[in-house]
Amino acid sequence: MLDSFSRFAPLVACVILFGTSCSSLNKEGTSKAETPATAAGPDLSYKNRIEHPMGMTIADARSIFLTKGAPKIESLEKCDFDYQAEAMLSRTREELFMTMPSHVRDEPEKHHWCFYAKLIQLEDDLEKTPYIEDRQKLIVSRYIYFVHLARIFQADLDDARYLEFATHNYKRLRGLNFPN
């Protein structure tokens, strides 16, 4: 069983490092660059109301929830509801890739806090999970959400910090939970 999950580690790493986001495509499958730009564009004012971790550790992520204006981490337990609902309703992965970006563009601040809260929740859940196979399942299943959200932030809101944090954290978790 260990081997079956170990083979997914490189796949997730490839998706994180080299995968592309379908959020940069419109419904016809053409690049946004090929379509006329909207006059307003996404509202980036949320960037003035949020904090990003100063470093790349989970402790750094926890520290942003101590800043003024940050939500209580406990209040974000179901913050990924939009993603979970869209994932259940989507008939294909491509459909999910087309629908989720609008949620993030409409509420980037909510998804910012959710991204870091869910990373912290994963870390806490991993500490409570004694078996390596179960930890591997948790990492692989939850990292799909992190990568998708991070790629939306990068492609649609021009912010690569989420993907950098997710990639760094995944490499650390992979080293601890996916032995060679």
mmCIF file of the C-alpha atoms, coordinates in Angstrom:
data_MODEL
# 
_entry.id   MODEL 
# 
loop_
_atom_site.group_PDB 
_atom_site.id 
_atom_site.type_symbol 
_atom_site.label_atom_id 
_atom_site.label_alt_id 
_atom_site.label_comp_id 
_atom_site.label_asym_id 
_atom_site.label_entity_id 
_atom_site.label_seq_id 
_atom_site.pdbx_PDB_ins_code 
_atom_site.Cartn_x 
_atom_site.Cartn_y 
_atom_site.Cartn_z 
_atom_site.occupancy 
_atom_site.B_iso_or_equiv 
_atom_site.pdbx_formal_charge 
_atom_site.auth_seq_id 
_atom_site.auth_comp_id 
_atom_site.auth_asym_id 
_atom_site.auth_atom_id 
_atom_site.pdbx_PDB_model_num 
ATOM 1   C CA . MET A 1 1   ? 0.000   0.000  0.000   1.00 0.00 ? 1   MET A CA 1 
ATOM 2   C CA . LEU A 1 2   ? 2.874   2.344  0.782   1.00 0.00 ? 2   LEU A CA 1 
ATOM 3   C CA . ASP A 1 3   ? 4.196   1.945  -2.757  1.00 0.00 ? 3   ASP A CA 1 
ATOM 4   C CA . SER A 1 4   ? 0.837   2.852  -4.284  1.00 0.00 ? 4   SER A CA 1 
ATOM 5   C CA . PHE A 1 5   ? 0.859   6.247  -2.585  1.00 0.00 ? 5   PHE A CA 1 
ATOM 6   C CA . SER A 1 6   ? 4.550   6.858  -3.056  1.00 0.00 ? 6   SER A CA 1 
ATOM 7   C CA . ARG A 1 7   ? 4.026   6.780  -6.793  1.00 0.00 ? 7   ARG A CA 1 
ATOM 8   C CA . PHE A 1 8   ? 1.637   9.754  -6.493  1.00 0.00 ? 8   PHE A CA 1 
ATOM 9   C CA . ALA A 1 9   ? 4.228   11.998 -4.855  1.00 0.00 ? 9   ALA A CA 1 
ATOM 10  C CA . PRO A 1 10  ? 6.095   12.768 -8.091  1.00 0.00 ? 10  PRO A CA 1 
ATOM 11  C CA . LEU A 1 11  ? 2.778   13.308 -9.887  1.00 0.00 ? 11  LEU A CA 1 
ATOM 12  C CA . VAL A 1 12  ? 1.654   15.894 -7.356  1.00 0.00 ? 12  VAL A CA 1 
ATOM 13  C CA . ALA A 1 13  ? 5.082   17.520 -7.498  1.00 0.00 ? 13  ALA A CA 1 
ATOM 14  C CA . CYS A 1 14  ? 4.862   17.748 -11.293 1.00 0.00 ? 14  CYS A CA 1 
ATOM 15  C CA . VAL A 1 15  ? 1.410   19.303 -11.098 1.00 0.00 ? 15  VAL A CA 1 
ATOM 16  C CA . ILE A 1 16  ? 2.651   21.815 -8.548  1.00 0.00 ? 16  ILE A CA 1 
ATOM 17  C CA . LEU A 1 17  ? 5.817   22.700 -10.402 1.00 0.00 ? 17  LEU A CA 1 
ATOM 18  C CA . PHE A 1 18  ? 4.848   22.364 -14.049 1.00 0.00 ? 18  PHE A CA 1 
ATOM 19  C CA . GLY A 1 19  ? 1.062   22.129 -14.282 1.00 0.00 ? 19  GLY A CA 1 
ATOM 20  C CA . THR A 1 20  ? -0.917  24.859 -15.902 1.00 0.00 ? 20  THR A CA 1 
ATOM 21  C CA . SER A 1 21  ? -4.042  26.567 -14.744 1.00 0.00 ? 21  SER A CA 1 
ATOM 22  C CA . CYS A 1 22  ? -7.090  26.432 -16.927 1.00 0.00 ? 22  CYS A CA 1 
ATOM 23  C CA . SER A 1 23  ? -8.154  29.661 -15.253 1.00 0.00 ? 23  SER A CA 1 
ATOM 24  C CA . SER A 1 24  ? -6.184  31.455 -17.936 1.00 0.00 ? 24  SER A CA 1 
ATOM 25  C CA . LEU A 1 25  ? -8.576  30.101 -20.553 1.00 0.00 ? 25  LEU A CA 1 
ATOM 26  C CA . ASN A 1 26  ? -12.039 31.333 -21.388 1.00 0.00 ? 26  ASN A CA 1 
ATOM 27  C CA . LYS A 1 27  ? -15.041 29.051 -22.000 1.00 0.00 ? 27  LYS A CA 1 
ATOM 28  C CA . GLU A 1 28  ? -14.086 28.598 -25.656 1.00 0.00 ? 28  GLU A CA 1 
ATOM 29  C CA . GLY A 1 29  ? -10.657 27.317 -24.601 1.00 0.00 ? 29  GLY A CA 1 
ATOM 30  C CA . THR A 1 30  ? -8.731  30.267 -25.998 1.00 0.00 ? 30  THR A CA 1 
ATOM 31  C CA . SER A 1 31  ? -6.256  32.288 -24.023 1.00 0.00 ? 31  SER A CA 1 
ATOM 32  C CA . LYS A 1 32  ? -7.474  35.385 -22.226 1.00 0.00 ? 32  LYS A CA 1 
ATOM 33  C CA . ALA A 1 33  ? -4.775  37.296 -24.063 1.00 0.00 ? 33  ALA A CA 1 
ATOM 34  C CA . GLU A 1 34  ? -6.631  36.527 -27.293 1.00 0.00 ? 34  GLU A CA 1 
ATOM 35  C CA . THR A 1 35  ? -9.886  37.977 -25.968 1.00 0.00 ? 35  THR A CA 1 
ATOM 36  C CA . PRO A 1 36  ? -10.634 41.659 -25.438 1.00 0.00 ? 36  PRO A CA 1 
ATOM 37  C CA . ALA A 1 37  ? -9.565  42.856 -22.000 1.00 0.00 ? 37  ALA A CA 1 
ATOM 38  C CA . THR A 1 38  ? -12.173 44.232 -19.640 1.00 0.00 ? 38  THR A CA 1 
ATOM 39  C CA . ALA A 1 39  ? -11.772 47.852 -18.659 1.00 0.00 ? 39  ALA A CA 1 
ATOM 40  C CA . ALA A 1 40  ? -11.959 47.242 -14.921 1.00 0.00 ? 40  ALA A CA 1 
ATOM 41  C CA . GLY A 1 41  ? -10.037 43.997 -14.468 1.00 0.00 ? 41  GLY A CA 1 
ATOM 42  C CA . PRO A 1 42  ? -9.954  42.197 -11.122 1.00 0.00 ? 42  PRO A CA 1 
ATOM 43  C CA . ASP A 1 43  ? -10.178 44.238 -7.931  1.00 0.00 ? 43  ASP A CA 1 
ATOM 44  C CA . LEU A 1 44  ? -6.757  44.016 -6.310  1.00 0.00 ? 44  LEU A CA 1 
ATOM 45  C CA . SER A 1 45  ? -7.535  46.251 -3.317  1.00 0.00 ? 45  SER A CA 1 
ATOM 46  C CA . TYR A 1 46  ? -7.771  43.136 -1.135  1.00 0.00 ? 46  TYR A CA 1 
ATOM 47  C CA . LYS A 1 47  ? -3.953  43.019 -1.179  1.00 0.00 ? 47  LYS A CA 1 
ATOM 48  C CA . ASN A 1 48  ? -3.904  46.009 1.184   1.00 0.00 ? 48  ASN A CA 1 
ATOM 49  C CA . ARG A 1 49  ? -6.039  44.173 3.762   1.00 0.00 ? 49  ARG A CA 1 
ATOM 50  C CA . ILE A 1 50  ? -4.179  40.879 4.013   1.00 0.00 ? 50  ILE A CA 1 
ATOM 51  C CA . GLU A 1 51  ? -0.906  39.554 5.325   1.00 0.00 ? 51  GLU A CA 1 
ATOM 52  C CA . HIS A 1 52  ? 1.300   36.910 3.783   1.00 0.00 ? 52  HIS A CA 1 
ATOM 53  C CA . PRO A 1 53  ? 3.677   34.789 5.855   1.00 0.00 ? 53  PRO A CA 1 
ATOM 54  C CA . MET A 1 54  ? 7.103   36.360 6.264   1.00 0.00 ? 54  MET A CA 1 
ATOM 55  C CA . GLY A 1 55  ? 8.748   32.972 5.726   1.00 0.00 ? 55  GLY A CA 1 
ATOM 56  C CA . MET A 1 56  ? 7.870   29.580 4.305   1.00 0.00 ? 56  MET A CA 1 
ATOM 57  C CA . THR A 1 57  ? 7.063   27.582 7.441   1.00 0.00 ? 57  THR A CA 1 
ATOM 58  C CA . ILE A 1 58  ? 3.720   26.611 8.923   1.00 0.00 ? 58  ILE A CA 1 
ATOM 59  C CA . ALA A 1 59  ? 4.672   28.712 11.973  1.00 0.00 ? 59  ALA A CA 1 
ATOM 60  C CA . ASP A 1 60  ? 4.925   31.697 9.619   1.00 0.00 ? 60  ASP A CA 1 
ATOM 61  C CA . ALA A 1 61  ? 1.473   30.868 8.240   1.00 0.00 ? 61  ALA A CA 1 
ATOM 62  C CA . ARG A 1 62  ? 0.066   30.624 11.766  1.00 0.00 ? 62  ARG A CA 1 
ATOM 63  C CA . SER A 1 63  ? 1.495   34.040 12.597  1.00 0.00 ? 63  SER A CA 1 
ATOM 64  C CA . ILE A 1 64  ? -0.610  35.842 9.978   1.00 0.00 ? 64  ILE A CA 1 
ATOM 65  C CA . PHE A 1 65  ? -3.731  34.848 11.909  1.00 0.00 ? 65  PHE A CA 1 
ATOM 66  C CA . LEU A 1 66  ? -2.419  36.896 14.837  1.00 0.00 ? 66  LEU A CA 1 
ATOM 67  C CA . THR A 1 67  ? -2.367  40.134 12.830  1.00 0.00 ? 67  THR A CA 1 
ATOM 68  C CA . LYS A 1 68  ? -4.985  42.857 13.128  1.00 0.00 ? 68  LYS A CA 1 
ATOM 69  C CA . GLY A 1 69  ? -8.006  42.161 10.950  1.00 0.00 ? 69  GLY A CA 1 
ATOM 70  C CA . ALA A 1 70  ? -7.232  38.475 10.494  1.00 0.00 ? 70  ALA A CA 1 
ATOM 71  C CA . PRO A 1 71  ? -10.141 36.077 10.945  1.00 0.00 ? 71  PRO A CA 1 
ATOM 72  C CA . LYS A 1 72  ? -10.088 33.465 13.671  1.00 0.00 ? 72  LYS A CA 1 
ATOM 73  C CA . ILE A 1 73  ? -8.721  30.289 12.164  1.00 0.00 ? 73  ILE A CA 1 
ATOM 74  C CA . GLU A 1 74  ? -11.575 28.308 13.743  1.00 0.00 ? 74  GLU A CA 1 
ATOM 75  C CA . SER A 1 75  ? -14.085 30.348 11.726  1.00 0.00 ? 75  SER A CA 1 
ATOM 76  C CA . LEU A 1 76  ? -12.544 29.071 8.485   1.00 0.00 ? 76  LEU A CA 1 
ATOM 77  C CA . GLU A 1 77  ? -13.248 25.379 8.992   1.00 0.00 ? 77  GLU A CA 1 
ATOM 78  C CA . LYS A 1 78  ? -15.658 25.256 6.037   1.00 0.00 ? 78  LYS A CA 1 
ATOM 79  C CA . CYS A 1 79  ? -14.133 28.086 4.003   1.00 0.00 ? 79  CYS A CA 1 
ATOM 80  C CA . ASP A 1 80  ? -13.471 25.760 1.067   1.00 0.00 ? 80  ASP A CA 1 
ATOM 81  C CA . PHE A 1 81  ? -17.193 25.103 0.603   1.00 0.00 ? 81  PHE A CA 1 
ATOM 82  C CA . ASP A 1 82  ? -17.203 26.820 -2.819  1.00 0.00 ? 82  ASP A CA 1 
ATOM 83  C CA . TYR A 1 83  ? -14.457 24.533 -4.034  1.00 0.00 ? 83  TYR A CA 1 
ATOM 84  C CA . GLN A 1 84  ? -16.005 21.384 -2.572  1.00 0.00 ? 84  GLN A CA 1 
ATOM 85  C CA . ALA A 1 85  ? -19.422 22.234 -4.046  1.00 0.00 ? 85  ALA A CA 1 
ATOM 86  C CA . GLU A 1 86  ? -17.979 23.021 -7.475  1.00 0.00 ? 86  GLU A CA 1 
ATOM 87  C CA . ALA A 1 87  ? -15.900 19.832 -7.367  1.00 0.00 ? 87  ALA A CA 1 
ATOM 88  C CA . MET A 1 88  ? -19.034 17.781 -6.681  1.00 0.00 ? 88  MET A CA 1 
ATOM 89  C CA . LEU A 1 89  ? -21.100 19.560 -9.354  1.00 0.00 ? 89  LEU A CA 1 
ATOM 90  C CA . SER A 1 90  ? -18.444 19.563 -12.056 1.00 0.00 ? 90  SER A CA 1 
ATOM 91  C CA . ARG A 1 91  ? -18.635 16.701 -14.497 1.00 0.00 ? 91  ARG A CA 1 
ATOM 92  C CA . THR A 1 92  ? -14.968 17.053 -15.459 1.00 0.00 ? 92  THR A CA 1 
ATOM 93  C CA . ARG A 1 93  ? -11.809 18.585 -14.030 1.00 0.00 ? 93  ARG A CA 1 
ATOM 94  C CA . GLU A 1 94  ? -11.841 21.087 -16.877 1.00 0.00 ? 94  GLU A CA 1 
ATOM 95  C CA . GLU A 1 95  ? -15.285 22.264 -15.802 1.00 0.00 ? 95  GLU A CA 1 
ATOM 96  C CA . LEU A 1 96  ? -13.997 22.801 -12.269 1.00 0.00 ? 96  LEU A CA 1 
ATOM 97  C CA . PHE A 1 97  ? -11.035 24.718 -13.683 1.00 0.00 ? 97  PHE A CA 1 
ATOM 98  C CA . MET A 1 98  ? -13.454 26.987 -15.537 1.00 0.00 ? 98  MET A CA 1 
ATOM 99  C CA . THR A 1 99  ? -15.847 27.696 -12.641 1.00 0.00 ? 99  THR A CA 1 
ATOM 100 C CA . MET A 1 100 ? -13.565 28.195 -9.636  1.00 0.00 ? 100 MET A CA 1 
ATOM 101 C CA . PRO A 1 101 ? -11.637 31.263 -10.827 1.00 0.00 ? 101 PRO A CA 1 
ATOM 102 C CA . SER A 1 102 ? -14.765 33.422 -10.668 1.00 0.00 ? 102 SER A CA 1 
ATOM 103 C CA . HIS A 1 103 ? -15.194 32.528 -6.983  1.00 0.00 ? 103 HIS A CA 1 
ATOM 104 C CA . VAL A 1 104 ? -11.617 33.570 -6.230  1.00 0.00 ? 104 VAL A CA 1 
ATOM 105 C CA . ARG A 1 105 ? -11.858 36.785 -8.263  1.00 0.00 ? 105 ARG A CA 1 
ATOM 106 C CA . ASP A 1 106 ? -15.130 37.683 -6.508  1.00 0.00 ? 106 ASP A CA 1 
ATOM 107 C CA . GLU A 1 107 ? -13.789 37.025 -2.993  1.00 0.00 ? 107 GLU A CA 1 
ATOM 108 C CA . PRO A 1 108 ? -9.980  36.956 -3.072  1.00 0.00 ? 108 PRO A CA 1 
ATOM 109 C CA . GLU A 1 109 ? -9.630  37.949 0.567   1.00 0.00 ? 109 GLU A CA 1 
ATOM 110 C CA . LYS A 1 110 ? -11.779 35.011 1.709   1.00 0.00 ? 110 LYS A CA 1 
ATOM 111 C CA . HIS A 1 111 ? -9.802  32.572 -0.423  1.00 0.00 ? 111 HIS A CA 1 
ATOM 112 C CA . HIS A 1 112 ? -6.498  34.047 0.779   1.00 0.00 ? 112 HIS A CA 1 
ATOM 113 C CA . TRP A 1 113 ? -7.335  33.276 4.401   1.00 0.00 ? 113 TRP A CA 1 
ATOM 114 C CA . CYS A 1 114 ? -8.818  29.918 3.459   1.00 0.00 ? 114 CYS A CA 1 
ATOM 115 C CA . PHE A 1 115 ? -5.651  28.874 1.632   1.00 0.00 ? 115 PHE A CA 1 
ATOM 116 C CA . TYR A 1 116 ? -3.452  29.386 4.685   1.00 0.00 ? 116 TYR A CA 1 
ATOM 117 C CA . ALA A 1 117 ? -6.055  28.066 7.146   1.00 0.00 ? 117 ALA A CA 1 
ATOM 118 C CA . LYS A 1 118 ? -6.397  24.829 5.186   1.00 0.00 ? 118 LYS A CA 1 
ATOM 119 C CA . LEU A 1 119 ? -2.610  24.402 5.028   1.00 0.00 ? 119 LEU A CA 1 
ATOM 120 C CA . ILE A 1 120 ? -2.496  24.769 8.809   1.00 0.00 ? 120 ILE A CA 1 
ATOM 121 C CA . GLN A 1 121 ? -5.405  22.353 9.175   1.00 0.00 ? 121 GLN A CA 1 
ATOM 122 C CA . LEU A 1 122 ? -3.570  19.812 7.010   1.00 0.00 ? 122 LEU A CA 1 
ATOM 123 C CA . GLU A 1 123 ? -0.492  20.151 9.206   1.00 0.00 ? 123 GLU A CA 1 
ATOM 124 C CA . ASP A 1 124 ? -2.579  19.665 12.361  1.00 0.00 ? 124 ASP A CA 1 
ATOM 125 C CA . ASP A 1 125 ? -4.357  16.648 10.859  1.00 0.00 ? 125 ASP A CA 1 
ATOM 126 C CA . LEU A 1 126 ? -1.039  15.102 9.831   1.00 0.00 ? 126 LEU A CA 1 
ATOM 127 C CA . GLU A 1 127 ? 0.212   15.368 13.420  1.00 0.00 ? 127 GLU A CA 1 
ATOM 128 C CA . LYS A 1 128 ? -2.839  13.380 14.579  1.00 0.00 ? 128 LYS A CA 1 
ATOM 129 C CA . THR A 1 129 ? -2.481  10.718 11.871  1.00 0.00 ? 129 THR A CA 1 
ATOM 130 C CA . PRO A 1 130 ? -0.233  7.861  13.005  1.00 0.00 ? 130 PRO A CA 1 
ATOM 131 C CA . TYR A 1 131 ? 0.064   5.803  9.814   1.00 0.00 ? 131 TYR A CA 1 
ATOM 132 C CA . ILE A 1 132 ? 2.210   6.978  6.938   1.00 0.00 ? 132 ILE A CA 1 
ATOM 133 C CA . GLU A 1 133 ? -0.235  5.667  4.317   1.00 0.00 ? 133 GLU A CA 1 
ATOM 134 C CA . ASP A 1 134 ? -3.022  7.762  5.844   1.00 0.00 ? 134 ASP A CA 1 
ATOM 135 C CA . ARG A 1 135 ? -0.757  10.820 5.942   1.00 0.00 ? 135 ARG A CA 1 
ATOM 136 C CA . GLN A 1 136 ? 0.096   10.289 2.280   1.00 0.00 ? 136 GLN A CA 1 
ATOM 137 C CA . LYS A 1 137 ? -3.609  10.097 1.394   1.00 0.00 ? 137 LYS A CA 1 
ATOM 138 C CA . LEU A 1 138 ? -4.264  13.348 3.257   1.00 0.00 ? 138 LEU A CA 1 
ATOM 139 C CA . ILE A 1 139 ? -1.453  15.166 1.497   1.00 0.00 ? 139 ILE A CA 1 
ATOM 140 C CA . VAL A 1 140 ? -2.353  13.986 -1.997  1.00 0.00 ? 140 VAL A CA 1 
ATOM 141 C CA . SER A 1 141 ? -6.093  14.585 -1.608  1.00 0.00 ? 141 SER A CA 1 
ATOM 142 C CA . ARG A 1 142 ? -5.798  18.041 -0.074  1.00 0.00 ? 142 ARG A CA 1 
ATOM 143 C CA . TYR A 1 143 ? -2.978  19.340 -2.230  1.00 0.00 ? 143 TYR A CA 1 
ATOM 144 C CA . ILE A 1 144 ? -5.268  19.254 -5.251  1.00 0.00 ? 144 ILE A CA 1 
ATOM 145 C CA . TYR A 1 145 ? -7.163  22.154 -3.641  1.00 0.00 ? 145 TYR A CA 1 
ATOM 146 C CA . PHE A 1 146 ? -4.012  24.097 -2.719  1.00 0.00 ? 146 PHE A CA 1 
ATOM 147 C CA . VAL A 1 147 ? -2.516  23.824 -6.182  1.00 0.00 ? 147 VAL A CA 1 
ATOM 148 C CA . HIS A 1 148 ? -5.756  24.774 -7.891  1.00 0.00 ? 148 HIS A CA 1 
ATOM 149 C CA . LEU A 1 149 ? -6.282  27.814 -5.672  1.00 0.00 ? 149 LEU A CA 1 
ATOM 150 C CA . ALA A 1 150 ? -2.629  28.872 -5.923  1.00 0.00 ? 150 ALA A CA 1 
ATOM 151 C CA . ARG A 1 151 ? -2.701  28.671 -9.716  1.00 0.00 ? 151 ARG A CA 1 
ATOM 152 C CA . ILE A 1 152 ? -5.852  30.801 -9.831  1.00 0.00 ? 152 ILE A CA 1 
ATOM 153 C CA . PHE A 1 153 ? -4.166  33.449 -7.683  1.00 0.00 ? 153 PHE A CA 1 
ATOM 154 C CA . GLN A 1 154 ? -1.152  33.337 -9.975  1.00 0.00 ? 154 GLN A CA 1 
ATOM 155 C CA . ALA A 1 155 ? -3.007  33.378 -13.309 1.00 0.00 ? 155 ALA A CA 1 
ATOM 156 C CA . ASP A 1 156 ? -5.929  35.663 -12.506 1.00 0.00 ? 156 ASP A CA 1 
ATOM 157 C CA . LEU A 1 157 ? -4.632  37.917 -9.734  1.00 0.00 ? 157 LEU A CA 1 
ATOM 158 C CA . ASP A 1 158 ? -0.934  37.950 -10.638 1.00 0.00 ? 158 ASP A CA 1 
ATOM 159 C CA . ASP A 1 159 ? 0.218   36.666 -7.251  1.00 0.00 ? 159 ASP A CA 1 
ATOM 160 C CA . ALA A 1 160 ? 2.683   33.767 -7.249  1.00 0.00 ? 160 ALA A CA 1 
ATOM 161 C CA . ARG A 1 161 ? 3.213   33.730 -3.465  1.00 0.00 ? 161 ARG A CA 1 
ATOM 162 C CA . TYR A 1 162 ? 0.533   31.087 -2.898  1.00 0.00 ? 162 TYR A CA 1 
ATOM 163 C CA . LEU A 1 163 ? 2.110   28.678 -5.352  1.00 0.00 ? 163 LEU A CA 1 
ATOM 164 C CA . GLU A 1 164 ? 5.576   29.340 -3.917  1.00 0.00 ? 164 GLU A CA 1 
ATOM 165 C CA . PHE A 1 165 ? 4.331   28.636 -0.390  1.00 0.00 ? 165 PHE A CA 1 
ATOM 166 C CA . ALA A 1 166 ? 2.421   25.509 -1.451  1.00 0.00 ? 166 ALA A CA 1 
ATOM 167 C CA . THR A 1 167 ? 5.389   24.179 -3.421  1.00 0.00 ? 167 THR A CA 1 
ATOM 168 C CA . HIS A 1 168 ? 7.834   24.760 -0.589  1.00 0.00 ? 168 HIS A CA 1 
ATOM 169 C CA . ASN A 1 169 ? 5.496   23.179 1.943   1.00 0.00 ? 169 ASN A CA 1 
ATOM 170 C CA . TYR A 1 170 ? 4.777   20.200 -0.321  1.00 0.00 ? 170 TYR A CA 1 
ATOM 171 C CA . LYS A 1 171 ? 8.480   19.492 -0.751  1.00 0.00 ? 171 LYS A CA 1 
ATOM 172 C CA . ARG A 1 172 ? 8.890   19.518 3.027   1.00 0.00 ? 172 ARG A CA 1 
ATOM 173 C CA . LEU A 1 173 ? 5.884   17.228 3.562   1.00 0.00 ? 173 LEU A CA 1 
ATOM 174 C CA . ARG A 1 174 ? 7.009   14.918 0.778   1.00 0.00 ? 174 ARG A CA 1 
ATOM 175 C CA . GLY A 1 175 ? 10.409  14.505 2.406   1.00 0.00 ? 175 GLY A CA 1 
ATOM 176 C CA . LEU A 1 176 ? 8.776   13.595 5.711   1.00 0.00 ? 176 LEU A CA 1 
ATOM 177 C CA . ASN A 1 177 ? 5.961   11.381 4.433   1.00 0.00 ? 177 ASN A CA 1 
ATOM 178 C CA . PHE A 1 178 ? 7.051   9.812  1.148   1.00 0.00 ? 178 PHE A CA 1 
ATOM 179 C CA . PRO A 1 179 ? 10.219  7.850  1.882   1.00 0.00 ? 179 PRO A CA 1 
ATOM 180 C CA . ASN A 1 180 ? 12.209  6.682  -1.128  1.00 0.00 ? 180 ASN A CA 1 
# 
